[in-house]
Amino acid sequence: MTIGQRIREARLGRQMTQQELVGDYITRNMLSKIENDAATPSVRTLEYLAGAMGMPPGAFLSDAAFPEPSPTDRLTRLGRMLEDGDPSFEACLQEAKREWSETGLKLVELEAKYNAMYSKA
């Protein structure tokens, strides 16, 4: 996977638009070129992009998988999307609710299994 593809994957995984990611550091057009491998980012730009996504500075230079954003990070991101009137807010909210519902069910199942295993001891 190229550096540009890794940047795009990380950005989309955090449900960020290109404009949200670049802020005032570089243009959205330049980020698009980087993500499409039409431009090569400087080390400083890579550090900025990683930091803006809450990732370690060398994240895009490694073959390691990207860490998933924490639930707190996702809630913060959803709050920003709502405040900004982001048109994709509702879809992102529904996706988060679905994922959290599935996680909640798995936690309940684990708790029931734990109780069954240790309540008879």
C-alpha angles and dihedrals in degrees: 000000000000125000090251092052090048091052092050092047092051093046094050091045088059091046093239127149119227090250092052091051099048098042106171095326100089133350123273087237091058091050089051090053091049093049090049092048092244091119134032116228122225120243088252091055091049089051091049094049093047091049092048088056094044093250131133116270096253096043096118094049094059130078090220118118118261115255114246115249112259120250088251090054091050092049090050090049092049090050091053091048091052093048091048093049090238108186091218092058096100094050091047091048092052091048092050091048091051093049093046092048090054091047091048091052091050090051091051090050091050091048091051091049091049092049091048092050098047106028091073094052 
